[in-house]
Amino acid sequence: SNLLNAAGYPSHEMADALATQLAANGFNLVRLHHFDSERAGGVNPERKSAADPLFLDDGLDRFDYLVSRLEAAGIYILLETATSRTFTAADGVNDPGPLVPSGHKVLPTFAPTWRKAYFDWATAWLGRTNRYTGKAYAKDPGVAMVELTNENSLMLLWLTGGLERLPEVHRAELDRQWNEFVRTRYPTDAAIVQAWAGSVNPQLRPGETLGHVERTPSGQGTFGQWPTARVADLYDFYLGLETRFFDELAAHVRGLGFTQPLVPGITYDTPAFAQVMSRFDVVDTHLEWDVPAGGSLRNDSI
């Protein structure tokens, strides 16, 4: 079962009833989803600086109580790291403007200040002790799995052309890292020209030179217009960023004491991203079953 947004912060009375009803209907796992939305009830929506509280104490009380009641009813927890978390200047990030994808998406994969903010958030959220069970979440046997992130893929945004909609400062950071990557593969312009021969846009484009190579193609729809080796190099670049982010995030969560299986994120049915996801314990395919139709469940066997 998914409990979304404010459903993760019910009153104590509602938590008692919810746990009883879910158990009576045969549920044995609850995913607490979008718990980090500012409207959900746990994150402090008035936070203006790093000195302000990150969480609402009343919200944490209700969240912890709900977890304790679910576990007492024999229901395990899928604990998320973040889904809707919106970083601001108070978190030390650069340019958190309106063009940044909703929540924490994509930027922590490659932008240093955003990665630090994400890891700091993971420490603050996952490193807590439940005030009702008395157990650190990392040591709680009722926590069945930990999801590292949700619906978040640098590679998918590249394949769909979305990276070029990011703010200029973040596109410039990707450009910088891409050119560093190219330098590790090719010592000279001549080496690039030799490797990237072929197709309708062969070799280097006019004006390109080592250290100043464009991040093109910018989406899957134009792959056929570019030398295969150039597309492959850009693929390896984005794949490396994505893999390093998830590897380091997994190590960070393990460092907090979690031994439970890790769910890195969603595959989007995309082989490129599945290549990253399959490195971990559990793969999230987001294949929904028995979605309510007309307000009712079919209640068919899966």
C-alpha positions as CSV (number, residue, x, y, z in Angstrom):
1,S,0.0,0.0,0.0
2,N,1.1,3.6,-0.7
3,L,0.4,6.2,1.9
4,L,1.0,9.6,0.2
5,N,1.7,13.1,1.5
6,A,-0.3,13.9,4.6
7,A,-1.4,10.3,5.0
8,G,2.1,9.7,6.4
9,Y,1.3,12.1,9.3
10,P,-2.1,11.1,10.6
11,S,-3.4,11.8,14.1
12,H,-2.7,9.1,16.7
13,E,-6.3,8.0,16.5
14,M,-6.2,7.8,12.8
15,A,-2.9,5.9,12.8
16,D,-4.4,3.3,15.2
17,A,-7.4,2.8,12.9
18,L,-5.3,2.8,9.7
19,A,-3.0,0.2,11.0
20,T,-5.9,-2.0,12.1
21,Q,-7.7,-1.7,8.8
22,L,-4.7,-2.3,6.6
23,A,-3.8,-5.4,8.6
24,A,-7.4,-6.7,8.4
25,N,-7.3,-6.3,4.6
26,G,-4.1,-8.4,4.3
27,F,-1.6,-5.7,3.7
28,N,1.9,-6.4,5.0
29,L,4.0,-3.6,3.5
30,V,3.4,0.1,3.4
31,R,5.4,2.6,1.3
32,L,5.4,6.1,2.9
33,H,5.5,8.1,-0.3
34,H,5.8,11.9,-0.9
35,F,6.3,12.3,2.8
36,D,8.9,15.1,2.1
37,S,6.5,17.4,0.4
38,E,6.2,20.7,2.1
39,R,2.4,20.3,2.3
40,A,2.6,16.8,3.8
41,G,3.2,17.9,7.4
42,G,6.8,16.9,8.3
43,V,9.1,19.3,6.6
44,N,9.2,22.9,8.0
45,P,7.7,25.0,5.2
46,E,8.9,28.2,6.9
47,R,12.5,27.3,6.8
48,K,14.5,30.3,5.5
49,S,18.1,29.5,6.6
50,A,20.3,26.6,7.7
51,A,19.7,27.6,11.3
52,D,16.0,27.0,11.1
53,P,14.6,23.6,12.0
54,L,14.4,21.2,9.1
55,F,11.4,19.3,10.4
56,L,8.2,20.1,12.3
57,D,8.4,18.3,15.6
58,D,4.7,17.5,15.7
59,G,5.0,16.0,12.2
60,L,7.9,13.8,13.2
61,D,5.8,12.7,16.2
62,R,2.9,11.6,14.0
63,F,5.1,9.9,11.5
64,D,7.0,7.9,14.1
65,Y,3.7,7.0,15.8
66,L,2.3,5.7,12.5
67,V,5.3,3.6,11.9
68,S,5.1,2.1,15.4
69,R,1.4,1.2,14.9
70,L,2.0,-0.3,11.5
71,E,4.8,-2.4,12.8
72,A,2.8,-3.5,15.8
73,A,0.1,-4.7,13.4
74,G,2.7,-6.8,11.5
75,I,3.1,-4.4,8.6
76,Y,6.6,-3.7,7.2
77,I,7.8,-0.3,6.0
78,L,9.3,0.7,2.7
79,L,11.2,3.8,3.8
80,E,12.0,6.4,1.2
81,T,15.0,8.7,1.2
82,A,13.3,11.5,-0.8
83,T,10.7,12.0,-3.5
84,S,9.3,15.6,-3.4
85,R,12.1,17.3,-1.4
86,T,12.6,20.8,-2.7
87,F,16.0,22.3,-2.0
88,T,16.4,26.0,-1.5
89,A,19.2,28.4,-0.8
90,A,18.8,27.4,2.9
91,D,20.2,24.0,1.9
92,G,23.3,25.6,0.3
93,V,22.4,24.8,-3.3
94,N,23.1,27.1,-6.2
95,D,20.4,28.4,-8.5
96,P,17.3,26.5,-7.2
97,G,15.2,28.4,-9.8
98,P,11.8,27.5,-11.4
99,L,13.5,25.5,-14.3
100,V,14.8,22.9,-11.8
101,P,12.8,19.7,-12.1
102,S,10.3,19.3,-9.3
103,G,11.7,18.0,-6.0
104,H,15.3,16.9,-5.9
105,K,15.4,15.5,-9.4
106,V,18.5,15.1,-11.5
107,L,20.8,17.8,-10.2
108,P,22.3,15.8,-7.3
109,T,23.5,13.4,-9.9
110,F,26.2,15.9,-11.1
111,A,25.9,19.3,-9.4
112,P,28.2,19.3,-6.3
113,T,26.2,21.6,-4.0
114,W,23.0,19.7,-4.8
115,R,24.6,16.3,-4.1
116,K,25.8,17.5,-0.7
117,A,22.3,18.8,0.1
118,Y,20.8,15.4,-0.9
119,F,23.3,13.5,1.2
120,D,22.8,15.9,4.2
121,W,19.1,15.4,3.9
122,A,19.5,11.6,3.8
123,T,21.5,11.8,7.0
124,A,19.0,14.0,8.7
125,W,16.0,11.9,7.7
126,L,17.2,8.3,7.7
127,G,19.6,8.8,10.6
128,R,16.7,9.4,13.1
129,T,15.5,7.2,16.0
130,N,11.8,6.5,16.2
131,R,10.6,8.1,19.4
132,Y,7.9,5.4,19.9
133,T,9.8,2.2,19.1
134,G,13.0,3.5,20.5
135,K,14.9,2.0,17.6
136,A,17.1,3.8,15.1
137,Y,15.4,3.4,11.7
138,A,18.6,1.8,10.4
139,K,18.4,-0.9,13.1
140,D,14.6,-1.4,12.9
141,P,13.7,-4.9,11.6
142,G,10.3,-3.5,10.7
143,V,11.9,-1.4,7.9
144,A,11.9,-3.9,5.0
145,M,13.6,-1.8,2.3
146,V,15.0,1.7,1.7
147,E,14.3,3.5,-1.5
148,L,17.2,5.8,-2.5
149,T,15.3,8.1,-4.8
150,N,12.1,8.0,-6.9
151,E,11.5,8.8,-10.6
152,N,14.9,10.4,-11.0
153,S,17.2,9.8,-13.9
154,L,19.8,11.9,-15.6
155,M,20.0,9.5,-18.5
156,L,16.2,9.6,-19.1
157,L,16.2,13.4,-19.1
158,W,19.0,13.3,-21.7
159,L,17.2,10.7,-23.9
160,T,14.0,12.9,-23.9
161,G,15.9,16.2,-24.5
162,G,15.1,17.6,-21.0
163,L,18.6,18.4,-19.9
164,E,18.7,21.4,-22.2
165,R,15.8,22.9,-20.3
166,L,17.8,23.1,-17.1
167,P,19.1,26.5,-15.9
168,E,22.2,27.7,-17.7
169,V,24.5,27.4,-14.7
170,H,23.7,23.7,-14.5
171,R,24.0,23.1,-18.2
172,A,27.4,24.8,-18.0
173,E,28.5,22.4,-15.2
174,L,27.5,19.4,-17.4
175,D,29.5,21.0,-20.3
176,R,32.5,21.3,-18.1
177,Q,32.3,17.7,-16.9
178,W,31.7,16.4,-20.4
179,N,34.8,18.1,-21.7
180,E,36.8,16.7,-18.9
181,F,35.5,13.3,-19.8
182,V,36.4,13.8,-23.5
183,R,40.0,14.8,-22.5
184,T,40.3,11.4,-20.6
185,R,39.6,9.6,-23.8
186,Y,41.2,11.6,-26.5
187,P,44.6,13.5,-26.2
188,T,44.1,15.6,-29.4
189,D,41.6,16.9,-31.9
190,A,43.0,14.4,-34.4
191,A,42.2,11.5,-32.1
192,I,38.6,12.7,-31.8
193,V,38.3,13.2,-35.6
194,Q,39.6,9.6,-36.1
195,A,37.2,8.1,-33.5
196,W,34.1,10.1,-34.5
197,A,34.2,9.5,-38.3
198,G,31.0,8.7,-40.2
199,S,27.4,9.7,-40.3
200,V,25.9,13.0,-41.6
201,N,27.7,15.1,-38.9
202,P,31.1,13.5,-38.9
203,Q,34.1,14.2,-36.6
204,L,34.1,17.5,-34.8
205,R,31.6,20.2,-35.7
206,P,32.9,23.6,-36.9
207,G,34.4,25.6,-34.0
208,E,34.7,22.5,-31.8
209,T,38.1,21.6,-30.3
210,L,39.5,19.6,-27.4
211,G,38.1,21.4,-24.3
212,H,35.2,23.0,-26.2
213,V,33.1,20.1,-27.4
214,E,29.3,20.4,-27.4
215,R,27.1,17.9,-25.5
216,T,25.4,16.7,-28.6
217,P,23.2,14.9,-29.5
218,S,20.8,16.3,-26.9
219,G,18.1,13.7,-27.3
220,Q,17.4,10.2,-28.6
221,G,15.4,11.5,-31.5
222,T,18.5,12.8,-33.2
223,F,20.9,9.9,-32.5
224,G,20.9,8.8,-36.2
225,Q,22.3,12.2,-37.3
226,W,25.5,11.7,-35.4
227,P,28.6,9.5,-35.5
228,T,27.9,6.3,-33.5
229,A,31.1,6.7,-31.5
230,R,30.1,10.2,-30.4
231,V,26.7,9.0,-29.2
232,A,28.4,6.1,-27.4
233,D,30.9,8.5,-25.7
234,L,28.1,10.7,-24.5
235,Y,26.1,7.7,-23.4
236,D,29.1,6.5,-21.3
237,F,29.5,10.0,-19.8
238,Y,25.9,10.1,-18.6
239,L,25.9,6.5,-17.5
240,G,29.1,7.2,-15.5
241,L,27.5,10.1,-13.7
242,E,24.3,8.2,-12.9
243,T,26.2,5.1,-11.7
244,R,28.5,7.1,-9.5
245,F,25.6,9.0,-7.9
246,F,23.8,5.8,-7.0
247,D,26.9,4.0,-5.9
248,E,27.9,6.8,-3.6
249,L,24.3,7.3,-2.3
250,A,24.0,3.6,-1.5
251,A,27.4,3.7,0.3
252,H,26.2,6.8,2.3
253,V,23.0,5.0,3.4
254,R,24.9,1.9,4.3
255,G,27.2,4.1,6.3
256,L,24.2,5.2,8.3
257,G,23.8,1.6,9.4
258,F,21.2,0.3,7.1
259,T,21.6,-3.4,6.1
260,Q,18.1,-3.7,4.5
261,P,17.8,-4.2,0.7
262,L,18.1,-1.0,-1.2
263,V,15.7,0.1,-4.0
264,P,17.7,2.6,-6.1
265,G,14.8,4.0,-8.1
266,I,12.6,3.3,-11.1
267,T,13.7,1.8,-14.3
268,Y,11.3,3.6,-16.6
269,D,11.4,0.4,-18.8
270,T,14.6,2.0,-20.3
271,P,17.5,-0.4,-20.8
272,A,20.0,2.5,-20.2
273,F,18.6,3.1,-16.7
274,A,17.9,-0.5,-15.9
275,Q,21.7,-1.0,-16.4
276,V,22.2,1.2,-13.3
277,M,19.3,-0.1,-11.3
278,S,20.2,-3.8,-11.7
279,R,23.3,-3.2,-9.7
280,F,21.2,-3.1,-6.5
281,D,19.0,-5.3,-4.4
282,V,15.5,-4.6,-5.7
283,V,14.3,-3.0,-8.9
284,D,11.3,-0.7,-9.0
285,T,9.5,-1.1,-12.3
286,H,6.4,1.0,-11.3
287,L,4.1,-1.6,-12.9
288,E,0.8,-1.0,-11.1
289,W,-1.7,-3.7,-10.4
290,D,-5.5,-3.4,-9.7
291,V,-5.6,0.4,-10.1
292,P,-9.1,1.6,-8.9
293,A,-11.5,1.9,-11.8
294,G,-14.6,4.0,-11.1
295,G,-13.6,4.2,-7.5
296,S,-13.4,0.4,-6.9
297,L,-10.8,-2.3,-6.9
298,R,-11.3,-5.5,-9.0
299,N,-9.6,-7.4,-6.2
300,D,-8.2,-9.9,-8.7
301,S,-5.2,-12.1,-7.9
302,I,-2.0,-10.6,-9.1
